[in-house]
Amino acid sequence: MHKPLLLAFGLLSAGSAVSAGIELDIELPQIGVADYRRPYVAIWLERPDHSVAANLAVWYDVKMRNAEGAKWLKDMRLWWRRSGRDLEPPVDGVTSATRQPGQHTLSFVEGQSPLGKLAAGDYVLFVEASREHGGREVLSLPIQWPPSARTASEIQGKHELGRIGVQLIP
Amino acid sequence: MTLRKSLLTVGLGLALAAPLAQAHEFWLLPSSTVLSSPGYITVDGAVSNDIFYFNYRPLGIRDNLVISAPDGSTLEAENMVQGKLRTVFDANLQANGTYRLAIANASLMASWKEGTETKRWRGNRDEMAANVPAAADELVVRESVSRLETFVTVGRPSELQAVTEGMALEAITHPNDLYEGSQASFRFVVDGKPTADIKVELIRAGTRYRDQLEKITLTTDSKGEIHHTWSHPGMYYLKAQAAGAAEQGSNIERRLSYVATLEVLAQ
């Protein structure tokens, strides 16, 4: 029963010429406060030893004068400790402006920046959000690379993040 | 004579123990210990009954504050103000890496007899030979060496320079890399040498809002090290003290103290 299904997926991806990669649906919830500011968000992949395999996206206030927006990058404190403090923002293909509440779809292709080539193994995907006048939330999901089949899973945030959909494409 | 002298030394030793248990704490409290980009921090300094509350006196900062940049150069404090209950200054941290803000003091007190008269002198080591007769009767010399410091990092923590005089903390775990739930290890050195059996106390900020001090007391092991896993994030006051002879064969009683303010970050 399983095999034909996988085959069907295989055919599908062959047909649409999709390369191996990761697709993320990131939901930033609507938060009804007068002093709302878009959150800073970091998305990255870690190896089991907590070393960072890839920084996938960092959304922060890139447009502020004198790079003042970088001042609060440390508030994504897990990301800051694991990787942020080693980077010199802005980072091409990784850092970009903050985004509005709603759904955001991101695609990462293996072999291309910022995902790059991933060695086979276990990884953890992290999404961390921190908002001025607001809170902070971190979500994580273990993944195996490369995926043997197209898999879809999701994690649900409670405060600063909504639903995070994760699709692994073999 | 010899007996009297040693009795006196014992008596002084006991008297020395009293200030070690003094009620007032000296501390520096930085506005941030971690910065993502270069900029200013502001620092409070006070002497108080409770840590990190301004309730007794400002910290007397003269020319003894040294702010060391990651490359070892020094930085001037700005906007130094001494109020009734605290001293405040700013520091402009423009380089990536770890800054050390330290107040180090060393002073000697000598007393001896000339006939029936008791003589006293206070000063530093270099001046002692010229002011204190080496073979004086009932000569007692006490040395007090203290260091008060905190650390602030811009970007990634960088290696700290060794402290070769008095008591200091050597980072096995960097003092700006402390996290709730993680173990930290520090080595305590006296004149640069790892020293066993130093009592180290840790008190977390916010004592006003809890019934117990929740003081953590650790003792350095044979390698001069302590290991501690932080169960709560927050600002911590670390105090280490020791007393003993300054060096072998010396008649100088030495009192050493070390205080650091450390921030333990949330997971």
Interface residues (C-beta under 8 A of the other chain):
Chain A: A67 A70 K71 W72 L73 K74 R77 L78 W80 R81 G84 R85 D86
Chain B: V34 L35 S36 S37 G39 G155 R156 P157 D177 Y179 L265 A266 Q267
